[in-house]
Amino acid sequence: MEYARECWQGGFMSARLEQKQASENVTIREYITDSEGRIVAAIVDIEELRRVEELIEDLSDLIVIEERKNENRIDFFDYLKKRQARLYVQAGTDKSS
């Protein structure tokens, strides 16, 4: 997530996304082939699998950020005020009391 924030703040998301994709190759320990020698599977260390899972999550976050960059924005503190007001209404309490 920190990587996504860094890319968004820098305003160079697509270039960084391409750079990250190019620099993050998967280290495969062993290939599994069928009887005709075609690769059908690969074996990777569990640490490598976790790293790839995190990479996929980061890239997904970047895609969502890119898709939403032109949406209307609301100030974070305004959002918190509205959310807090809704919570008080749902709980049946009056914040001013």
VODOTOR-655241 format. One record per residue: x, y, z of N, C-alpha, C, O in turn; residue in three letters. Coordinates in steps of 0.1 Angstrom, whole numbers, plus 5000, padded with zeros to 4 digits. Example, Ala and Ser with C-alpha at 12.3 -4.5 7.8 and 13.67 -1.06 7.14 Angstrom:
<pts>
513249435078512349555078513249675078514249675085ALA512849785071513749895071512950005079513450115080SER
</pts>
This chain:
<pts>
500849885000500050005000500950135000500550234994MET502050125007502950245007503450274993503550384989GLU503650164985504150184971503050264963503350344955TYR501750224965500650284958500550434962500450514953ALA500750464975500650604979501850684973501650794969ARG502950624973504150684967503950724952504250834948GLU503350624945503150644931502050754929502250844920CYS501050754936499950844935500450984938500151084930TRP501151004949501651134953502651194943502751314940GLN503451104937504451144927503851184913504451244905GLY502651144911501951174898502551104886502451144875GLY503250994888503850924877503550774878504350684877PHE502250744881501850614884502050514873502650404875MET501750544861501850444850503350414847503650294845SER504250514848505650484846506150394857506950304855ALA505750424870506250344881505650204880506250104884ARG504350194876503750064875504449974865504749854868LEU504850034853505549954844506949914849507449804847GLU507550004856508849984862508749864872509649774873GLN507749874881507549764891507349634884507849534889LYS506549634874506249504867507449444861507749324862GLN508249534855509549484848510549434858511349344855ALA510649494870511649464879511249354889512149304897SER510049304889509549204898509349074891508249024890GLU510449004887510348874881510148764891510648784903ASN509448664888509248554897510448454896510848414885VAL510948414907512048314908511448174909510848144919THR511648104898511047964898512147864901513247864894ILE511847774910512847674914512847554904513947504900ARG511747514899511647404890510447404882509347454886GLU510547354869509347344861508847204860509647114861TYR507647184859507047054857506547044843505747134838ILE506846944836506446924822505646804820505646714828THR504846804809504046684805504946594797506146614795ASP504346484792505046384785505646434772506546364766SER505146544767505746604755506646714757507146784748GLU507046734770508046834773507446984775508247074776GLY506146994774505547124776505447164791505147074799ARG505747284794505747334808504247334812503447404805ILE503847264823502447274828502347334842501247364846VAL503447344849503447404862504847444866505847414859ALA504947524877506247564882506147554897505147574903ALA507347534903507447524917508247654922509347684916ILE507647724932508347844937508347824952507547754958VAL509347884959509447884973508247964979507748044972ASP507847924991506647984997506948134999505948214998ILE508148175003508448325004508248394991507748504991GLU508648324980508448384967506948404964506548504958GLU506248294967504748304965504148424973503348494967LEU504548434985504048544993504348684987503548774987ARG505648694982506048814976505248844963504848964961ARG504948744956504148764943502748804947502148884941VAL502148744958500848774962500748924966499848994963GLU501848974973501849114977501949204965501349304965GLU502749164956502949234943501649254936501249364931LEU500849144935499549144929498649244936497849314930ILE498649234949497749324957498149474955497249554953GLU499449504955499949634952499449684938498949794937ASP499549594928499149634915497649654914497149744907LEU496949574921495449594922495149724928494249804923SER495849764939495549894945495850004936495150104935ASP496949994928497350094918496250114907495950224903LEU495650004903494550004893493350084899492750164892ILE493050054911491850114917492150264918491250344916VAL493350304923493650444924493550514910493050624909ILE494050454900494050504886492550524882492250634876GLU491750424885490350434880489550544888488650604882GLU489950574900489250664908489850804909489350894916ARG490950834902491550964904490751074899491051194904LYS489751054890488951174886487651174893486751264889ASN487351094903486151104910486051224919487151284923GLU484851264923484751374933485451334946485451224950ASN486051434952486751414964486051484976485351584974ARG486251434988485751495000486951505010487751405011ILE487051605017488051625027487951515037486851485042ASP489051455041489051345051488351385064487551305069PHE488651505069488051545082486551575080485751545090PHE486151625069484651635066483951505066482951485072ASP484651405060484151265060483951215074482951155077TYR485051235082484951185096483851245104483151185111LEU483651375102482551445109481151385105480351365113LYS480951365091479751305087479551165092478451125096LYS480551095092480550955097480150945111479350865116ARG480851035119480551035134479151075136478451025145GLN478651175129477251215130476251095127475251085134ALA476551025117475750905114475750805125474750745128ARG476950785131477050685141476250725153475550635160LEU476150855157475350895168473850875165473150835174TYR473450905153472050885149471650735150470650705155VAL472550655145472250505145472150455159471450365162GLN473050515168473050465182471850525190471650485202ALA471150625184470050685191470450785202469750815211GLY471650835201472150935210472251075203472451075191THR472251175211472451315206473851355209474151365221ASP474651395199475951435202476051565210477051585217LYS475051655209475151775216474851765231475051865238SER474351645236474051625250475251615258475151595270SER
</pts>
